[in-house]
Amino acid sequence: MANYHYDEAGNMAAYFLISILAIVLVPLTLSSVVRISTSKCLYLATCLGRADHDVVQNAAKQATRAASVLNPKFTTRTVMLLVGWLVVALLVYRARTTETDSKLYDPYEILGISTGVTEKEIKSLFKKLAKIYHPDKVKATVNETVDQIANRFVDITKAYKALTDETIRRNYETYGHPDGRQEVSMGIALPSWIIEGKNNIWVLGFYAVVFGGLLPGMVGRWWFGSKGKTKDGIEAETAEGFWKGVEEASGISDVVKVFGGAFKYETQTKKAGDLSKMEEEIAKRAGDAWKEMTKAVGSDEKAQRASALLYAHFLRLELGSKALEREQTSLLLQTPMLLNAFLNVASARSWLAPTLGIMRLHAYIVQALVPGKVNSLQAQLPGFDGTSSNSGKQDLATFVRDLGESGDDRAVEASKALENLGTLEVVDLGFKVIGERVVTPSSIVYLLVKLRVKTPGTSSTPSPVQDAKSVKRNDEIDEKFLNTRGDAEALEGNDTGYAHAPYWPGLRKPGWWLVLADDKSNRIVVPPLKIHDVPRSDPSKARNYRRYKLQFQAPPNVGLFTWKVYFVSDTVVGEETCRPISLKIDDVSTLAAEEQTPEDEISDPEEDSLAGQMAAMRGGQVKKTAAVEESDDDDDESSTDDDADGGADSSDSD
């Protein structure tokens, strides 16, 4: 019969609780730890190498604001994590300090002998131990009681008999114990008070609350909460607002209005102060743009507040409150997800104008510039706010060069910042079909582009002259890349660095969108592709670019399609490249004979087949069988012989 032992000491229960708590606490702790200090140092080091003291101060401020939002000091989650780890520490301490009695009975160990000792030696050893450890020979001390002395001698006696007495030894060899069969001991990792009758109501009540109320409530909250969101992580009402608000001809100003209304359902931060004075300053500086914005967002308080904080960021206004700065930072960190969802809505309707407007809005938010303002390009450089007389009339590279020629003190810092902005250079682009030299209707086509980043204002690195062998090798590499799953070519040791974005709360790596569109009809051909980690131009490398691909299905009709490829930056305002491109769709018949498969070759039906007879009735061509061809040859020969005989007879008669 089994003997059940409950875990009164709590060891097994402690191990169970430690495991459960570790499963919950470890991922929560890892997700909560944000290495703000390291990011801040990297960001400051980047700014120190590219901008003046004011930009460094601003970068430090933005990094601190991001740290306060991403890693707050006192929150409910932080307190729960601290309490959880404290409980784990207490359980570990208790499990280590609690003694356990799970030692196996071993008479050889008790007597202190090895297994090869003879019975005579065992008897001799027992006599020596009896003289030393007999209760009459040992006096009780502070460290050893009388009961402990007696129990030790009993253990020695049992061990001696287990190795010398025949019956006791048989019990030990058969059952592992000198006293014979023992009760089966089974441990339960629960204290006994849990199953006691007087506590049943409390235990059942606890299970009812946890498994009947708390757990279903958590699952239901998760289910209904996720059910109201789209695959992009935004509320369904927000996606509906994007869908209804955007139009086919919407530009960036219209996009900003629709985007401001999205915060009606997406704002999660609490109010941190009054914005009335700031709204007055925004109205004074933004003018009609702010009036149209407030009209578009309506009377919703959340959308109005989010729009005010967003425009304060565009105008680079000082908020005057740490709480407002944290609220604004949280809002800015939420914009990439909302803009990506907005972009998916616009691209799903294949509208080019709003798609480009949403892409451009990314850069305006990153650089803290008013969207659509023409004279704001130079405000991306340190020391400029876009109010100079020649702002907006030149590109950044020409503007910085003119500053240097005029002896302006800001030229040095502006030049350093310009190096970290970068401009995209298109090395090559074209359409390819795997295994084919022409594009046929409805075939799978790849837009293959080769890109690199260079410093604005510098000349393009000339491509080396390639012989036939190099061209063939590049074609093989292109073909191999097209057969891979990724959109970008694998590239080792690719560190693109961080862009100059002192007003963005955190580090920012530059990126671009690739859009294949038909600008004549204001339609995009394929949904946009986001491009990351474009390498810097390095002439010392054998391959000074990176390949990217965009897959789509060719149109079903034959013809020449003239499109454009747009490359739009998500970090630098005005950093765009547009290249025309043509796609020629040829008929399958244009394929060379060696490229056609046997299935493509359709021969004439045989004459004696049903298809041949039907074709002959319609006056079509048929293929004669071998027997018919032989009979036709025999008829031709006989007719030739008859003609010859007839000619001979006529000559004789003459």
Salt bridges, closest charged atoms under 4 A:
GLU109 OE2 - LYS103 NZ 3.33
GLU119 OE2 - LYS123 NZ 3.72
ASP136 OD2 - HIS134 ND1 3.52
GLU144 OE2 - ARG152 NH1 2.94
GLU166 OE2 - ARG170 NH2 3.43
GLU173 OE2 - ARG169 NE 3.46
ASP179 OD2 - LYS158 NZ 3.43
ASP179 OD2 - HIS177 ND1 3.78
GLU235 OE2 - LYS229 NZ 2.90
GLU240 OE2 - LYS244 NZ 2.78
GLU248 OE2 - ARG523 NH1 2.54
GLU281 OE2 - ARG285 NE 2.91
GLU292 OE1 - LYS257 NZ 3.07
GLU301 OE2 - LYS271 NZ 2.05
GLU318 OE2 - LYS61 NZ 3.43
GLU327 OE2 - ARG305 NE 2.78
ASP408 OD2 - ARG410 NH2 3.03
GLU425 OE1 - ARG452 NE 3.15
ASP478 OD2 - LYS450 NZ 3.59
ASP478 OD1 - ARG547 NE 2.50
GLU489 OE2 - ARG543 NH1 2.29
GLU489 OE2 - ARG547 NH1 3.07
ASP518 OD1 - LYS520 NZ 3.08
ASP519 OD2 - LYS564 NZ 2.99
ASP570 OD2 - ARG508 NH2 3.48
ASP570 OD2 - LYS530 NZ 3.14
GLU576 OE2 - ARG360 NE 2.53
ASP586 OD1 - LYS584 NZ 3.93
GLU595 OE2 - ARG437 NE 3.27
ASP632 OD2 - LYS624 NZ 3.41
